[in-house]
Amino acid sequence: MAKITLERLDLTDKPKFPSNTLLDYYDIIHLLMEAVLLKDGFKIKGEGAHKEIIGTLLDLKIIDDQKHTFLQTMRDYRNRVSYEGFMVHKNYIDLNEDLINKTIVLFFQYLK
């Protein structure tokens, strides 16, 4: 699903739809984080699972402190978009797309 969502996202006008772009990027990363943890024998579900997944990746040293902070911030934005109607400014995507893509590549490589 992560690959399919990424393929669809590549066809999207990201600057025109920054909130949707953030949701898609977060969904892709979340799916990959779950796969990484499953590969290592972990399954985290329930309330607070997204936050715990990111924390577990840090504990297992799969991500560093900087990536942990970035992913938690991205998770917070995703929650605000989904539950509060927060609108992401296109600058967020412009400024962070390289880091987002590097994170996606990191997880895909880990899964190989």
ChimeraX attribute file (.defattr): number of C-alpha atoms within 10 A of each C-alpha:
attribute: neighborCount
match mode: 1-to-1
recipient: residues
	/A:1	10
	/A:2	17
	/A:3	13
	/A:4	10
	/A:5	13
	/A:6	18
	/A:7	11
	/A:8	11
	/A:9	16
	/A:10	11
	/A:11	8
	/A:12	14
	/A:13	10
	/A:14	16
	/A:15	15
	/A:16	11
	/A:17	15
	/A:18	20
	/A:19	23
	/A:20	19
	/A:21	21
	/A:22	25
	/A:23	19
	/A:24	18
	/A:25	22
	/A:26	19
	/A:27	18
	/A:28	20
	/A:29	22
	/A:30	19
	/A:31	14
	/A:32	23
	/A:33	22
	/A:34	20
	/A:35	18
	/A:36	21
	/A:37	19
	/A:38	13
	/A:39	12
	/A:40	11
	/A:41	8
	/A:42	13
	/A:43	13
	/A:44	15
	/A:45	11
	/A:46	7
	/A:47	8
	/A:48	9
	/A:49	12
	/A:50	18
	/A:51	15
	/A:52	15
	/A:53	20
	/A:54	22
	/A:55	18
	/A:56	18
	/A:57	18
	/A:58	17
	/A:59	13
	/A:60	11
	/A:61	10
	/A:62	17
	/A:63	19
	/A:64	12
	/A:65	12
	/A:66	9
	/A:67	17
	/A:68	19
	/A:69	15
	/A:70	14
	/A:71	22
	/A:72	16
	/A:73	12
	/A:74	18
	/A:75	20
	/A:76	13
	/A:77	20
	/A:78	24
	/A:79	14
	/A:80	14
	/A:81	17
	/A:82	14
	/A:83	9
	/A:84	10
	/A:85	11
	/A:86	13
	/A:87	16
	/A:88	19
	/A:89	14
	/A:90	16
	/A:91	11
	/A:92	13
	/A:93	20
	/A:94	12
	/A:95	10
	/A:96	13
	/A:97	15
	/A:98	11
	/A:99	13
	/A:100	21
	/A:101	13
	/A:102	12
	/A:103	17
	/A:104	22
	/A:105	14
	/A:106	14
	/A:107	19
	/A:108	17
	/A:109	10
	/A:110	13
	/A:111	15
	/A:112	5
